[in-house]
Amino acid sequence: MRGGNSLKPKTDHLYPPHEFAGLAGVTVRALHHYDRLGLLKPVSRTQAGYRLYSERDLARLEQIVLLKFLGFSLKQIGELLDDNSDLLDTLRRQRVALGAKRGQLERAIQAIRETETALAGCSKPDWKIFIKIIKEIEMNNDTEWMKKYYSDEAKSKLEERKGLWSPELQARVSQQWSELFADIEASLDEDPAGPKAQALLTRWRHLVAEFTGGDPPIQCGLNAMYADQENWPQPQKQSFSIRPEIENFIRRAMEV
C-alpha cells in the first residue's frame, strides 16, 4: 500500500495537451498561447511534433493561473516567474489596485441600493438618484480610455495613488489648475525665460507632480496620452484637453 502517493502521477509521466490542460482547468488554446509567449514551453515533443508536458510544467501552469486570477497581465506574470520582478512589492501594488476597484464597485452598489429603497417607498422616481448612480459608474469608465497609454507598472502605481485622492483634494487641485490656466492665458505675451513665465512653469510642474508622484513610468504615460489628443474620445477632449496656446507657452518655458 502506497498511501496518498498512490493517487499522484508518476514523476516521469508526460501529459498530452488535452490531459495536461484538464489538470489545471485551462484550454488547450491557452496552452498554445502561453507557448507562443514563452510563458510555458512544453518539456518535449513527440516525433510528430505534438507537445508533451511534465509535472514541473504543471507547477508553472498553476502559478500562471493563480497570478492571472489575481489580475496580473501575462507580461507581468512572465517577469514574476522569471525572477525579473519583486513578487512581494508587485503583489502589494496589485492588492491596492484591486482595493480601489472594489471601492468603486461598492459605491455604485450602494447608490443602486439607495435607488431601490427610494423606488419602494414612492411611485414617482427621484431622477437625481439615478444621476448619482451614473456618476458613480462613469467615474470608473472615464478613466478606462487612459489605460492604454500606461505600462502595467504605471497602471498599478496609478491605482495605488487613487487612495490618496479624496474628493476635497480633487476639488482643490481642479481649482488650482483652473487658476493656473487663467494666469497663463493672461501671460501669453510674457518672455518664456522671464521670472513670471518661469513661476507659472513651476506651478505647472508642481501640479503634475501631485498627479504622478514624481514617478517616471506614470509621467511617461501622461506624456504619451497628451501627445495623442487627436484620438481621444470626444467627451474627454472637452474635459481634459488643454488649449494649444497654453501648451505652447509651457513648452517654450520648459525649453528655456
C-alpha positions as CSV (number, residue, x, y, z in Angstrom):
1,M,0.0,0.0,0.0
2,R,1.4,3.4,-1.0
3,G,-1.0,5.7,1.0
4,G,-1.7,9.1,-0.5
5,N,1.1,8.7,-3.1
6,S,-0.9,6.1,-5.0
7,L,-3.1,8.9,-6.4
8,K,-0.3,11.0,-7.7
9,P,1.0,10.7,-11.2
10,K,4.5,9.3,-11.7
11,T,7.2,11.9,-11.8
12,D,8.4,10.9,-15.2
13,H,4.9,10.9,-16.7
14,L,4.4,13.2,-19.7
15,Y,1.0,14.6,-20.5
16,P,-0.5,15.4,-23.9
17,P,-2.1,18.8,-24.2
18,H,-5.7,17.8,-23.6
19,E,-4.9,15.9,-20.4
20,F,-2.5,18.5,-19.2
21,A,-4.9,21.4,-19.7
22,G,-7.6,19.5,-17.8
23,L,-5.3,19.2,-14.7
24,A,-5.2,23.0,-14.3
25,G,-8.7,23.8,-15.7
26,V,-7.4,25.7,-18.8
27,T,-8.0,25.2,-22.5
28,V,-5.5,23.8,-25.0
29,R,-5.8,27.1,-26.9
30,A,-4.5,28.8,-23.7
31,L,-1.5,26.4,-23.6
32,H,-0.6,27.2,-27.2
33,H,-0.9,30.9,-26.4
34,Y,1.4,30.6,-23.4
35,D,3.8,28.6,-25.5
36,R,3.9,31.4,-28.2
37,L,4.6,34.0,-25.5
38,G,7.4,31.9,-23.9
39,L,5.4,31.6,-20.7
40,L,5.2,27.9,-20.7
41,K,7.3,25.8,-23.0
42,P,6.5,22.1,-23.2
43,V,9.3,19.9,-21.8
44,S,9.4,17.9,-25.1
45,R,7.6,17.0,-28.2
46,T,6.7,13.7,-30.0
47,Q,8.3,12.8,-33.3
48,A,5.2,14.1,-34.9
49,G,5.7,17.5,-33.2
50,Y,2.9,17.2,-30.6
51,R,3.6,19.0,-27.2
52,L,4.2,17.0,-24.1
53,Y,4.2,18.4,-20.6
54,S,5.7,17.3,-17.3
55,E,4.8,17.8,-13.6
56,R,7.2,20.6,-13.5
57,D,5.3,22.3,-16.3
58,L,2.1,21.8,-14.2
59,A,3.6,23.7,-11.3
60,R,4.4,26.6,-13.5
61,L,1.0,26.5,-15.2
62,E,-0.7,26.6,-11.7
63,Q,1.4,29.7,-10.9
64,I,0.3,31.3,-14.2
65,V,-3.4,30.5,-13.5
66,L,-3.2,32.0,-9.9
67,L,-1.4,35.2,-11.0
68,K,-3.8,35.7,-13.9
69,F,-6.7,35.3,-11.5
70,L,-5.2,38.0,-9.3
71,G,-5.4,40.4,-12.2
72,F,-1.8,40.4,-13.5
73,S,-1.1,40.7,-17.2
74,L,0.7,37.9,-19.0
75,K,3.7,40.2,-19.4
76,Q,3.8,40.8,-15.6
77,I,3.4,37.1,-15.0
78,G,6.4,36.3,-17.2
79,E,8.6,38.8,-15.4
80,L,7.5,37.5,-12.0
81,L,8.1,33.8,-12.9
82,D,11.5,34.7,-14.4
83,D,12.6,36.5,-11.2
84,N,12.8,39.8,-13.0
85,S,10.4,41.4,-10.6
86,D,9.8,41.8,-6.9
87,L,6.9,39.5,-6.2
88,L,6.1,40.9,-2.7
89,D,6.1,44.5,-4.0
90,T,4.1,43.6,-7.1
91,L,1.5,41.7,-5.0
92,R,1.2,44.7,-2.7
93,R,0.6,47.1,-5.6
94,Q,-1.9,44.7,-7.1
95,R,-3.8,44.5,-3.8
96,V,-4.0,48.3,-3.6
97,A,-5.3,48.4,-7.2
98,L,-7.9,45.8,-6.6
99,G,-8.9,47.6,-3.4
100,A,-9.5,50.8,-5.4
101,K,-11.7,48.9,-7.9
102,R,-13.6,47.3,-5.1
103,G,-14.3,50.7,-3.6
104,Q,-15.7,52.0,-6.9
105,L,-18.0,49.0,-7.2
106,E,-19.1,49.3,-3.6
107,R,-20.1,52.9,-4.1
108,A,-22.0,52.0,-7.3
109,I,-23.8,49.2,-5.4
110,Q,-24.7,51.5,-2.6
111,A,-26.1,54.0,-5.0
112,I,-28.3,51.3,-6.5
113,R,-29.5,50.2,-3.1
114,E,-30.5,53.7,-2.3
115,T,-32.4,53.9,-5.5
116,E,-34.2,50.6,-4.8
117,T,-35.2,51.9,-1.3
118,A,-36.4,55.2,-2.8
119,L,-38.5,53.5,-5.5
120,A,-40.0,51.1,-3.0
121,G,-41.3,54.0,-0.9
122,C,-42.9,56.0,-3.7
123,S,-44.4,55.6,-7.1
124,K,-42.6,58.5,-8.7
125,P,-38.8,58.0,-9.1
126,D,-36.3,60.7,-8.0
127,W,-34.2,61.2,-11.1
128,K,-31.4,62.8,-9.0
129,I,-30.7,59.4,-7.5
130,F,-30.3,57.9,-11.0
131,I,-27.8,60.6,-11.8
132,K,-25.9,59.7,-8.7
133,I,-25.7,56.1,-9.9
134,I,-24.5,57.2,-13.4
135,K,-21.8,59.4,-11.8
136,E,-20.5,56.6,-9.6
137,I,-20.2,54.2,-12.6
138,E,-18.9,56.7,-15.0
139,M,-16.2,57.8,-12.6
140,N,-14.6,54.5,-13.3
141,N,-15.4,54.4,-17.0
142,D,-14.0,57.9,-17.5
143,T,-10.5,56.6,-16.8
144,E,-10.7,53.4,-18.8
145,W,-9.7,55.1,-22.0
146,M,-6.5,56.4,-20.5
147,K,-5.1,53.0,-19.5
148,K,-3.7,52.1,-23.0
149,Y,-1.2,54.9,-22.6
150,Y,0.3,53.5,-19.4
151,S,2.6,50.5,-18.8
152,D,1.4,47.8,-16.4
153,E,3.7,49.1,-13.8
154,A,2.4,52.6,-14.2
155,K,-1.2,51.4,-14.0
156,S,-0.6,49.6,-10.8
157,K,1.0,52.8,-9.3
158,L,-1.9,54.9,-10.5
159,E,-4.4,52.7,-8.8
160,E,-2.3,52.9,-5.6
161,R,-2.3,56.7,-5.8
162,K,-6.1,56.8,-6.2
163,G,-6.3,56.0,-2.5
164,L,-4.6,59.3,-1.8
165,W,-7.1,61.4,-3.7
166,S,-10.0,62.4,-1.5
167,P,-12.9,64.5,-3.0
168,E,-11.6,67.5,-1.1
169,L,-8.1,67.1,-2.6
170,Q,-9.6,66.6,-6.1
171,A,-11.6,69.8,-5.8
172,R,-8.5,71.7,-4.6
173,V,-6.3,70.5,-7.4
174,S,-9.0,71.2,-10.0
175,Q,-9.3,74.7,-8.7
176,Q,-5.6,75.2,-8.8
177,W,-5.4,74.0,-12.5
178,S,-8.3,76.4,-13.4
179,E,-6.5,79.3,-11.8
180,L,-3.2,78.3,-13.4
181,F,-4.8,78.2,-16.9
182,A,-6.3,81.6,-16.4
183,D,-3.0,83.0,-15.3
184,I,-1.2,81.6,-18.2
185,E,-3.8,82.9,-20.7
186,A,-3.2,86.3,-19.2
187,S,0.5,86.0,-19.6
188,L,0.9,84.6,-23.2
189,D,2.9,87.6,-24.2
190,E,5.4,87.2,-21.4
191,D,9.1,86.3,-22.1
192,P,9.3,82.4,-21.6
193,A,12.7,83.0,-19.9
194,G,11.3,85.8,-17.7
195,P,10.5,85.3,-14.0
196,K,6.7,85.4,-14.4
197,A,6.7,82.6,-17.1
198,Q,9.1,80.5,-15.1
199,A,7.0,80.9,-11.9
200,L,4.0,79.7,-13.9
201,L,6.0,76.7,-15.1
202,T,7.0,75.9,-11.5
203,R,3.3,75.9,-10.6
204,W,2.6,73.6,-13.6
205,R,5.3,71.2,-12.6
206,H,4.1,71.1,-9.0
207,L,0.5,70.1,-10.1
208,V,1.8,67.5,-12.5
209,A,3.9,66.1,-9.7
210,E,0.9,65.8,-7.4
211,F,-0.7,63.5,-10.0
212,T,2.4,61.5,-10.9
213,G,4.1,61.4,-7.5
214,G,7.3,62.1,-9.4
215,D,7.1,58.5,-10.8
216,P,8.8,58.3,-14.3
217,P,6.5,55.5,-15.6
218,I,3.4,57.5,-14.8
219,Q,5.0,60.6,-16.3
220,C,5.8,58.7,-19.4
221,G,2.2,57.5,-19.8
222,L,0.9,61.0,-19.2
223,N,3.2,62.4,-21.9
224,A,2.0,59.7,-24.3
225,M,-1.6,60.4,-23.5
226,Y,-1.3,64.2,-24.2
227,A,0.7,63.6,-27.3
228,D,-2.3,61.7,-28.7
229,Q,-5.1,64.2,-28.0
230,E,-6.4,63.9,-31.6
231,N,-7.5,60.3,-30.9
232,W,-9.2,61.0,-27.5
233,P,-12.9,60.2,-27.2
234,Q,-15.0,63.3,-27.7
235,P,-16.2,63.7,-24.1
236,Q,-12.7,63.5,-22.9
237,K,-11.5,66.1,-25.4
238,Q,-13.9,68.5,-23.9
239,S,-12.9,67.6,-20.3
240,F,-9.2,67.1,-20.4
241,S,-7.8,68.9,-23.4
242,I,-5.6,72.0,-23.0
243,R,-5.7,75.0,-25.3
244,P,-2.8,74.9,-27.8
245,E,-1.8,78.4,-26.7
246,I,-1.3,77.3,-23.1
247,E,0.6,74.2,-24.2
248,N,2.9,76.2,-26.5
249,F,3.6,78.7,-23.7
250,I,4.6,76.0,-21.2
251,R,6.6,74.2,-23.8
252,R,8.6,77.4,-24.6
253,A,9.1,78.0,-20.9
254,M,10.4,74.4,-20.5
255,E,12.8,74.8,-23.4
256,V,14.5,77.7,-21.6
